[in-house]
Amino acid sequence: MPLFLTQFRYELVKMFSRKRTYIGFGAFLVMELIILFLLNLPRPRARFQHIIEQNGYGFDEYFSGYTLAMQILIYTTNLLGSLYLALVAGDLMAKEIEEGTMRMLLCRPVSRIRVTVLKYLAAITYTFALIAFISITALLAGLAYRGSGGLFMGPPDAIFVLVPPEKVLRLYLLAIPLLALSRSTISSIGFLFSCFNMKPATASIMTLSVIFLDFILHSIPYFESLKGYFITGHLSAWMNIFQPYPPWAQMLEDYSYLVGLDITCLILGSAIFMQRDLK
């Protein structure tokens, strides 16, 4: 175990020493500022006020930093988050094989299965780090703009939820690991393609193609009876934590589906990598 932890630490050092690892962090900071600026313009703000007040609630109480932070998470982690998770996860195996460093690594007394597990854990760690960074910076920026208050979410982009001020911080902090766990499936798919005999850029593109294709199929109304088979619907399970009575059984089903898919990607990726000839 000490040797495993040492190897895992070096995997994190290698991953976070690459400049492209930090592209997502910088891009999300810029996107957060743009969204906050646009939401505080007169017309978007008036539209938001109309939506809140037509449901019988006070605008000043629910147009808060928490509401703005949730808007950022909902609109950025679905597409922009998928992009940067696929970019990093698609690099993990394919980049080292392309550069030839994987052959040098396997000259040491370490099994291929350990290498794949270490790489996969590094991808999951990056996922949690990126989501935590987005969530915390979005909350700090939202509180700086509007201060504290209640939380409002509504259709068409989210379930209709109103959370009172005394509960919102606890639920928001609880939602962060749930959001990261759901987005780990994107990193798992990227890791799987990275184990194939393809370039790092190709692995990232394939990952995004799968995610976007799933999103398109999930959005077609004629496939309503098939939505349980698509990944997109399960990725939104984290938002249910804000409901007055969270549907725990449904959330457990959603996350069981996602975790099962993660494990499948890890097993398939390991099997593919173990069969590859790296000479």
Residue, then its C-alpha position, 0 to 999 in steps of 0.5 A: m500500500p505505501l508503494f501504491l500511494t507513492q505511485f499514485r502521488y507521482e501520477l498526480v504530479k505528472m498530470f498536474s504538471r501539464k499545462r493543459t490540465y489547468i485550461g479548464f480551471g481558467a476557462f471556468l473562471v472566465m465563464e463564471l464572470i461572464i454569466l454573472f455579468l450577463l445575469n445582472l444586466p437589466r433585461p436578463r435580471a427582469r426576466f429572472q424576476h418575472i419567473i420568481e415573482q410569478n410563482g409568488y416568491g420575493f425576488d430579493e430573497y431568492f435572487s441570491g448568490y446561491t441562485l447565481a452559483m447554481q445557474i453557473l453549475i447547471y449551464t457550465t458543467n454539462l457541456l463545458g465540463s464534459l469538454y475539459l474532463a474528456l481532454v484530460a482523461g483522453d490524455l492519461m494513457a494515450k499521451e504516454i503511449e504516444e510519447g514512449t514514456m509508457r514503455m519506460l514505465l513498464c520496464r519497472p516491476v509494475s503490472r499493467i493492471r496497476v498502471t491502469v488503476l493508478k491512471y484511472l484514479a488520477a482521472i477521478t481525482y481530477t474530476f473531483a478537483l475540477i468540480a470542487f473548484i467550479s462549485i466553490t468559485a461560483l459560490l464565492a463569486g455569486l455571494a460577492y455579487r448578490g450576498s446570501g439568501g434562498l435558492f431558486m431553480g426552475p424549468p426548463d433547465a432544472i427541477f422547480v425548487l425553492v430552498p430557504p436560506e437556513k438550509v441552502l449552504r448545507l445542501y449546496l456543499l452536499a451537492i458538490p461531491l454528488l455532482a463530481l461523482s456523476r461527472s466521473t462517468i465522463s472521465s471514465i469514458g475518456f479513460l476507456f478511449s484512451c486505452f485504445n490504439m488512438k491519438p490523445a485528441t482522437a480519444s477526447i473527440m470520441t468521448l465528446s461524441v458519445i456524450f453529445l450523441d447521448f444528449i441528443l437522443h435523450s432530448i428527442p421527445y419520441f424516445e421518452s420511454l427509452k430515457g432510462y437507458f441514456i446517460t444524460g438523465h442520470l447525470s442530473a441526479w445530483m440536483n434532486i438533493f435540493q428537493p424538500y423530500p429527495p427521492w433517495a430510491q431514484m437517486l440510488e438507482d441513478y448513481s448505481y447506473l453511473v457507478g456500474l458504467d464507471i466500473t465497466c469502463l475501467i475493466l474494459g480499458s484495462a483489458i484492452f491495454m493489457q492486450r496491446d503491443l507497445k513495442 
